[in-house]
Amino acid sequence: MTTLKEIALEAGVSLSTVSRVLNDDPTISVKNETRHKILEVAEQLEYKSTRKRKKQQEAALNILAVYNYSQENEVHDPYYLSIRYGIELQCKKLNFNLKESYGFNPECDAGSCSGVLLVGCASDTLLQQLKERFQHVVCIDSSRFEGEVDCVYTDLGRISRQVVDLFINEGYSKLGFIGGRDIEAATDEREEVFLSYGQKKGVVSSQDVYVGEFSSSSGYKLAQAMIKQSLPEAIFVASDSMAIGVLRALHESQVRVPGDVALISVNDIPTAKFTFPPLSTYRIHSELMGVQGVNLLSEQIREDRDIPLTLTIPAQLKSRGTTR
């Protein structure tokens, strides 16, 4: 591979002059004769700049994104759509070829892909299938395989503990949870931590934990069941989409929010500020998770890194009308 030093020696100029000419430095002042000489020598020696080689490498990089949920989930919950948007945006920016799939079919034609992004909670079996097929794997929106592969996620367990502490500081002693599960057999981190930490604090009972799907209709039905059984003083809802259904059920039963029951959810989707009352919710930068997932995979492939990294995206509580 031809170096800048070789071009400088052949053209009879300094190394810095060659570097600035070949990188199109607009501040350099050099005679046209010298510029032409450098370009001519570079062409003769078949030199390819680092910038050009990098662009060619990026253009050749193909990656697969596996969304481990149904496409219908994106319709019910903009959170998932935002992650996918971040992935697509960054792939376009870096000139990567992106192949997308809802779920993973081991028989699919993905042999040309250099790595895979796994979005959402996944089973051990699925991860093993991907690792057997791809050398480079990044998990987005899940910490389940932290330390085994690269992971990009928001610490939902930390959010759950913060919600319990916040409700306790507000004087509530009976807390409830309404949530969902991506994988039927796997407990969601929000649910698991809220229950265990709440029990430790003496404010949560397993009887006040209701679990269904991550959708508004499921939130509505679960809230109806909770109202019929025993309504807590404050409720932590796993997602804004579910919280919209919960608010409707509470309103139909003439339960005042936050007068009779306080409510905090997660995601801060665009409609959260327009509910009645406006949702108090944790803002999760889901689009950024998608962007950083692509960046991690790119770096992992290019540097041939085999040490798994974890990137935690922080969340912020947006206090609105469902809390005091």
ZALO-780830 format. One record per residue (C-alpha): residue number from 1; x, y, z. Coordinates in Angstrom, 3 decimals, always signed. Example, Ala and Ser with C-alpha at 12.3 -4.5 7.8 and 13.67 -1.06 7.14 Angstrom:
2
R_k_X_Y_Z
R_1_+12.300_-4.500_+7.800
R_2_+13.670_-1.060_+7.140
END
This chain:
324
R_k_X_Y_Z
R_1_+0.000_+0.000_+0.000
R_2_+1.405_+3.365_-1.043
R_3_+2.187_+5.818_+1.782
R_4_+2.223_+9.611_+1.891
R_5_+5.953_+9.491_+2.537
R_6_+6.559_+7.648_-0.728
R_7_+4.542_+10.248_-2.652
R_8_+6.439_+13.083_-0.956
R_9_+9.808_+11.583_-1.912
R_10_+8.740_+10.999_-5.511
R_11_+7.230_+14.493_-5.884
R_12_+10.077_+16.228_-4.071
R_13_+7.883_+18.007_-1.515
R_14_+7.294_+17.797_+2.208
R_15_+5.100_+15.128_+3.820
R_16_+2.736_+17.757_+5.276
R_17_+2.232_+19.336_+1.826
R_18_+1.248_+15.973_+0.354
R_19_-1.141_+15.293_+3.231
R_20_-2.871_+18.680_+2.940
R_21_-3.200_+18.499_-0.860
R_22_-4.623_+14.977_-0.906
R_23_-7.066_+15.841_+1.887
R_24_-8.267_+18.970_+0.074
R_25_-7.149_+21.368_+2.798
R_26_-8.674_+24.738_+1.744
R_27_-6.115_+26.731_+3.772
R_28_-3.036_+25.477_+1.949
R_29_-1.253_+27.838_-0.436
R_30_+0.628_+25.863_-3.078
R_31_+1.475_+26.393_-6.737
R_32_-0.774_+24.667_-9.265
R_33_+2.304_+22.991_-10.712
R_34_+3.145_+21.442_-7.339
R_35_-0.469_+20.369_-6.740
R_36_-0.661_+18.691_-10.146
R_37_+2.675_+16.946_-9.539
R_38_+1.450_+15.499_-6.235
R_39_-1.836_+14.302_-7.731
R_40_-0.020_+12.801_-10.719
R_41_+2.435_+10.876_-8.515
R_42_-0.410_+9.688_-6.260
R_43_-2.278_+8.356_-9.295
R_44_+0.818_+6.663_-10.691
R_45_+1.463_+4.928_-7.356
R_46_-2.253_+4.006_-7.116
R_47_-2.638_+5.738_-3.749
R_48_-6.043_+5.592_-2.023
R_49_-6.680_+8.113_+0.735
R_50_-7.826_+7.028_+4.196
R_51_-11.048_+8.952_+3.664
R_52_-11.744_+7.131_+0.416
R_53_-10.891_+3.716_+1.865
R_54_-13.139_+4.401_+4.858
R_55_-16.009_+5.392_+2.599
R_56_-15.568_+2.229_+0.562
R_57_-15.541_+0.117_+3.728
R_58_-18.683_+1.775_+5.029
R_59_-20.479_+1.278_+1.742
R_60_-19.635_-2.412_+1.841
R_61_-20.933_-2.953_+5.386
R_62_-24.215_-4.869_+5.556
R_63_-26.030_-5.374_+8.851
R_64_-29.211_-7.114_+9.965
R_65_-31.695_-5.711_+12.496
R_66_-33.910_-8.310_+14.183
R_67_-36.931_-6.771_+15.929
R_68_-37.981_-9.387_+18.449
R_69_-41.619_-8.318_+18.565
R_70_-44.482_-8.174_+16.108
R_71_-44.847_-5.293_+13.679
R_72_-48.221_-4.671_+15.307
R_73_-46.411_-3.661_+18.498
R_74_-44.968_-0.650_+16.688
R_75_-48.502_+0.477_+15.889
R_76_-49.584_+0.212_+19.526
R_77_-46.390_+1.626_+21.041
R_78_-44.343_+4.412_+19.346
R_79_-41.439_+3.486_+21.632
R_80_-40.503_+0.575_+19.370
R_81_-40.945_+2.676_+16.254
R_82_-38.559_+5.271_+17.679
R_83_-35.817_+2.672_+18.198
R_84_-36.187_+1.474_+14.613
R_85_-36.108_+5.055_+13.363
R_86_-32.806_+5.635_+15.195
R_87_-31.317_+2.508_+13.621
R_88_-32.426_+3.442_+10.122
R_89_-31.300_+7.047_+10.553
R_90_-27.783_+6.103_+11.627
R_91_-27.417_+3.426_+8.953
R_92_-28.356_+5.990_+6.332
R_93_-25.912_+8.492_+7.803
R_94_-23.054_+5.977_+7.747
R_95_-24.051_+4.605_+4.328
R_96_-24.689_+1.104_+5.722
R_97_-26.918_-1.423_+4.003
R_98_-29.638_-2.414_+6.465
R_99_-31.746_-5.551_+6.299
R_100_-34.681_-5.720_+8.729
R_101_-36.715_-8.612_+10.096
R_102_-39.496_-9.004_+12.660
R_103_-38.331_-12.101_+14.467
R_104_-35.489_-14.270_+13.225
R_105_-35.747_-17.104_+10.758
R_106_-32.581_-19.266_+10.867
R_107_-33.202_-20.128_+7.213
R_108_-33.219_-16.490_+6.075
R_109_-30.650_-15.253_+3.571
R_110_-28.461_-13.020_+5.737
R_111_-25.089_-14.498_+4.880
R_112_-23.747_-11.202_+3.519
R_113_-24.418_-9.341_+6.786
R_114_-21.383_-8.550_+8.923
R_115_-23.337_-8.299_+12.178
R_116_-26.766_-8.185_+13.766
R_117_-28.746_-5.821_+15.989
R_118_-31.171_-7.652_+18.287
R_119_-33.912_-5.287_+19.459
R_120_-36.087_-6.178_+22.450
R_121_-36.062_-8.919_+25.046
R_122_-34.924_-12.281_+23.678
R_123_-34.616_-15.879_+24.769
R_124_-31.343_-17.710_+25.324
R_125_-32.167_-19.858_+22.306
R_126_-32.535_-16.875_+19.979
R_127_-29.277_-15.311_+21.129
R_128_-27.465_-18.600_+20.608
R_129_-28.872_-18.877_+17.064
R_130_-27.642_-15.383_+16.261
R_131_-24.198_-15.967_+17.768
R_132_-23.816_-19.146_+15.725
R_133_-24.729_-17.230_+12.563
R_134_-22.985_-13.889_+13.226
R_135_-19.671_-13.046_+14.835
R_136_-20.852_-9.582_+15.876
R_137_-24.053_-9.054_+17.920
R_138_-25.484_-6.013_+19.717
R_139_-28.580_-6.116_+21.935
R_140_-30.741_-2.986_+22.088
R_141_-33.364_-2.301_+24.782
R_142_-32.320_-5.248_+26.933
R_143_-29.623_-5.902_+29.530
R_144_-30.360_-9.600_+29.808
R_145_-27.159_-10.620_+28.028
R_146_-24.924_-7.930_+29.503
R_147_-21.340_-9.167_+29.683
R_148_-21.965_-11.689_+26.921
R_149_-22.582_-9.317_+23.982
R_150_-22.686_-5.551_+23.487
R_151_-25.806_-4.019_+25.073
R_152_-27.500_-0.627_+24.779
R_153_-30.356_-0.014_+27.178
R_154_-31.948_+2.171_+29.829
R_155_-31.774_+0.874_+33.408
R_156_-35.454_+0.080_+33.955
R_157_-34.718_-1.470_+37.332
R_158_-33.323_+1.812_+38.549
R_159_-36.448_+3.594_+37.329
R_160_-38.623_+1.129_+39.262
R_161_-36.706_+1.769_+42.493
R_162_-36.926_+5.516_+41.960
R_163_-40.705_+5.303_+41.489
R_164_-41.125_+3.304_+44.707
R_165_-39.023_+5.822_+46.641
R_166_-40.855_+8.769_+45.096
R_167_-44.279_+7.368_+45.996
R_168_-43.113_+6.594_+49.547
R_169_-41.774_+10.151_+49.948
R_170_-45.198_+11.420_+48.822
R_171_-46.787_+9.473_+51.671
R_172_-48.266_+6.526_+49.741
R_173_-48.175_+3.147_+51.488
R_174_-50.030_+0.886_+48.997
R_175_-48.524_+0.763_+45.517
R_176_-49.598_-1.155_+42.413
R_177_-48.072_-2.116_+39.088
R_178_-49.543_-2.563_+35.604
R_179_-47.210_-3.915_+32.952
R_180_-46.560_-6.340_+30.123
R_181_-44.086_-8.934_+28.925
R_182_-42.305_-9.208_+25.579
R_183_-41.648_-12.874_+26.223
R_184_-44.440_-14.722_+27.994
R_185_-42.141_-16.723_+30.250
R_186_-39.750_-13.851_+31.047
R_187_-40.561_-11.322_+33.770
R_188_-40.098_-7.706_+32.707
R_189_-37.359_-5.903_+34.633
R_190_-39.748_-3.126_+35.690
R_191_-42.161_-5.646_+37.139
R_192_-39.488_-7.752_+38.852
R_193_-37.654_-4.868_+40.528
R_194_-40.813_-2.939_+41.455
R_195_-42.218_-5.999_+43.216
R_196_-39.026_-7.082_+44.997
R_197_-37.962_-3.574_+46.038
R_198_-41.525_-2.581_+46.954
R_199_-41.936_-5.696_+49.105
R_200_-38.659_-4.889_+50.830
R_201_-40.015_-1.428_+51.598
R_202_-43.350_-2.894_+52.729
R_203_-45.492_-1.018_+50.191
R_204_-46.097_-3.546_+47.386
R_205_-47.950_-6.864_+47.382
R_206_-47.913_-9.423_+44.568
R_207_-51.727_-9.160_+44.525
R_208_-51.376_-5.585_+43.244
R_209_-49.218_-6.545_+40.258
R_210_-51.162_-6.921_+36.986
R_211_-49.500_-8.077_+33.774
R_212_-50.761_-8.274_+30.185
R_213_-49.523_-6.882_+26.870
R_214_-47.804_-3.589_+26.082
R_215_-50.883_-1.921_+24.561
R_216_-53.544_+0.622_+25.515
R_217_-56.309_-1.985_+25.358
R_218_-54.402_-4.257_+27.721
R_219_-53.765_-1.370_+30.114
R_220_-57.491_-0.586_+30.052
R_221_-58.511_-4.166_+30.889
R_222_-55.888_-4.574_+33.608
R_223_-56.923_-1.302_+35.242
R_224_-60.563_-2.422_+35.224
R_225_-59.548_-5.622_+37.002
R_226_-57.465_-3.663_+39.506
R_227_-60.342_-1.263_+40.247
R_228_-62.714_-4.179_+40.764
R_229_-60.313_-6.018_+43.057
R_230_-58.527_-3.356_+45.117
R_231_-57.268_+0.022_+43.918
R_232_-53.810_+1.061_+45.271
R_233_-52.990_+4.637_+46.265
R_234_-50.420_+4.978_+43.466
R_235_-49.728_+2.974_+40.307
R_236_-46.561_+2.462_+38.280
R_237_-47.438_+1.669_+34.649
R_238_-44.753_+0.057_+32.470
R_239_-45.404_+2.155_+29.355
R_240_-47.242_+5.303_+28.252
R_241_-49.322_+3.326_+25.777
R_242_-50.627_+1.149_+28.604
R_243_-51.109_+4.235_+30.791
R_244_-53.468_+5.757_+28.211
R_245_-55.755_+2.751_+28.651
R_246_-55.370_+2.905_+32.425
R_247_-56.415_+6.560_+32.484
R_248_-59.539_+5.771_+30.494
R_249_-60.533_+2.984_+32.885
R_250_-59.977_+5.223_+35.901
R_251_-61.972_+8.039_+34.317
R_252_-64.906_+5.745_+33.481
R_253_-64.956_+4.553_+37.087
R_254_-64.857_+8.181_+38.296
R_255_-61.504_+7.674_+39.998
R_256_-59.731_+11.020_+40.324
R_257_-56.126_+11.292_+39.181
R_258_-54.064_+12.222_+41.144
R_259_-56.680_+12.893_+43.856
R_260_-57.638_+9.247_+44.441
R_261_-54.667_+7.556_+42.783
R_262_-51.324_+8.821_+41.470
R_263_-49.805_+7.517_+38.258
R_264_-46.293_+7.342_+36.757
R_265_-45.417_+5.600_+33.489
R_266_-42.428_+5.150_+31.194
R_267_-41.291_+6.324_+27.702
R_268_-42.664_+9.897_+27.331
R_269_-44.224_+9.283_+23.928
R_270_-45.441_+12.430_+22.078
R_271_-49.062_+11.986_+23.237
R_272_-48.105_+11.737_+26.944
R_273_-48.389_+15.486_+27.475
R_274_-51.828_+15.589_+25.828
R_275_-53.638_+12.971_+27.937
R_276_-56.085_+14.080_+30.630
R_277_-54.481_+14.717_+32.974
R_278_-51.053_+14.889_+31.298
R_279_-48.904_+11.861_+32.137
R_280_-46.027_+12.000_+34.587
R_281_-43.544_+9.716_+32.870
R_282_-39.881_+8.844_+32.507
R_283_-38.417_+10.027_+29.235
R_284_-36.382_+7.278_+27.589
R_285_-34.245_+8.315_+24.630
R_286_-35.250_+5.327_+22.516
R_287_-34.092_+6.816_+19.208
R_288_-30.650_+7.363_+20.715
R_289_-30.528_+3.696_+21.733
R_290_-31.004_+2.741_+18.089
R_291_-28.312_+5.176_+16.951
R_292_-25.780_+3.999_+19.532
R_293_-26.549_+0.360_+18.791
R_294_-25.477_+0.919_+15.182
R_295_-22.351_+2.759_+16.351
R_296_-21.371_-0.061_+18.715
R_297_-21.853_-2.693_+16.019
R_298_-19.842_-0.650_+13.517
R_299_-16.966_-0.202_+15.955
R_300_-17.100_-3.852_+16.982
R_301_-16.837_-5.014_+13.361
R_302_-14.147_-2.570_+12.259
R_303_-11.922_-3.026_+15.304
R_304_-12.670_-6.761_+15.539
R_305_-13.371_-6.239_+19.239
R_306_-14.409_-9.311_+21.210
R_307_-14.779_-7.704_+24.657
R_308_-18.507_-6.942_+25.214
R_309_-19.386_-3.363_+26.116
R_310_-22.487_-1.943_+27.806
R_311_-23.917_+1.506_+27.141
R_312_-26.598_+2.766_+29.533
R_313_-28.811_+5.605_+28.307
R_314_-30.137_+7.745_+31.215
R_315_-33.835_+8.550_+31.732
R_316_-35.456_+11.648_+33.235
R_317_-38.776_+11.963_+35.067
R_318_-41.181_+14.444_+33.482
R_319_-43.583_+15.397_+36.275
R_320_-47.018_+16.352_+34.963
R_321_-50.635_+16.071_+35.993
R_322_-50.908_+12.441_+37.171
R_323_-48.759_+13.095_+40.247
R_324_-49.049_+15.717_+42.962
END
